[in-house]
Amino acid sequence: MSNRSIIIMVLVLIGATAYLLIKGDGDIDMGGEKHGAEALHIEEAKKAAPAAAPAAPAEAPAADAKK
């Protein structure tokens, strides 16, 4: 392969990546796996919360409440 074709291929891949990142939902959670109650109905909770309101602090897990 020539250098020109490699450069074109890299630019196409960069363009495709940028397109997917821009058109994507943009709500990426890097917090790891979710288990239990916090993993259920996350999308419904996001839709129900007003967009302008700040996020409320998370409640204590059920295991801690039993102590």
Phi, psi and omega per residue, in radians:
M1 nan 2.517 3.119
S2 -1.487 2.868 3.122
N3 -1.087 -0.615 -3.126
R4 -1.106 -0.756 -3.125
S5 -1.202 -0.596 3.092
I6 -1.164 -0.747 3.120
I7 -1.112 -0.737 3.110
I8 -1.102 -0.741 3.140
M9 -1.111 -0.734 3.128
V10 -1.119 -0.748 3.130
L11 -1.127 -0.670 3.089
V12 -1.126 -0.754 3.121
L13 -1.145 -0.688 3.086
I14 -1.118 -0.738 3.113
G15 -1.111 -0.738 3.123
A16 -1.140 -0.703 3.111
T17 -1.132 -0.782 3.119
A18 -1.087 -0.727 3.118
Y19 -1.061 -0.800 -3.124
L20 -1.158 -0.640 3.125
L21 -1.219 -0.657 -3.130
I22 -1.277 -0.754 -3.094
K23 -1.396 -0.261 -3.141
G24 -1.201 3.001 -3.072
D25 -1.254 -0.445 3.064
G26 1.373 0.047 -3.120
D27 -1.804 1.445 -3.073
I28 -1.774 2.193 -3.136
D29 -1.794 1.952 -3.130
M30 -1.713 0.372 -3.072
G31 -1.443 -0.056 -3.131
G32 1.630 -2.962 -3.112
E33 -1.186 2.547 3.084
K34 -1.925 2.413 3.140
H35 -2.277 2.679 3.032
G36 1.309 -2.537 -3.017
A37 -1.141 -0.575 -3.105
E38 -1.233 -0.315 3.130
A39 -1.482 -0.268 -3.067
L40 -1.594 2.368 2.988
H41 0.974 0.706 3.137
I42 -1.204 -0.722 -3.129
E43 -1.126 -0.704 3.134
E44 -1.133 -0.659 3.127
A45 -1.161 -0.653 3.125
K46 -1.166 -0.695 -3.135
K47 -1.223 -0.585 -3.104
A48 -1.312 -0.499 -3.114
A49 -1.324 2.400 3.083
P50 -1.142 2.557 -3.070
A51 -1.205 -0.584 -3.056
A52 -1.466 -0.313 -3.086
A53 -1.346 2.440 3.080
P54 -1.213 2.707 -3.112
A55 -1.202 2.409 3.112
A56 -1.386 2.609 3.112
P57 -1.138 2.594 -3.110
A58 -1.213 2.519 3.110
E59 -1.372 2.831 -3.140
A60 -1.196 2.501 3.105
P61 -1.075 2.720 -3.086
A62 -1.091 -0.569 -3.130
A63 -1.104 -0.657 3.137
D64 -1.281 -0.505 -3.102
A65 -1.212 -0.451 -3.123
K66 -1.288 -0.394 -3.061
K67 -1.252 nan nan
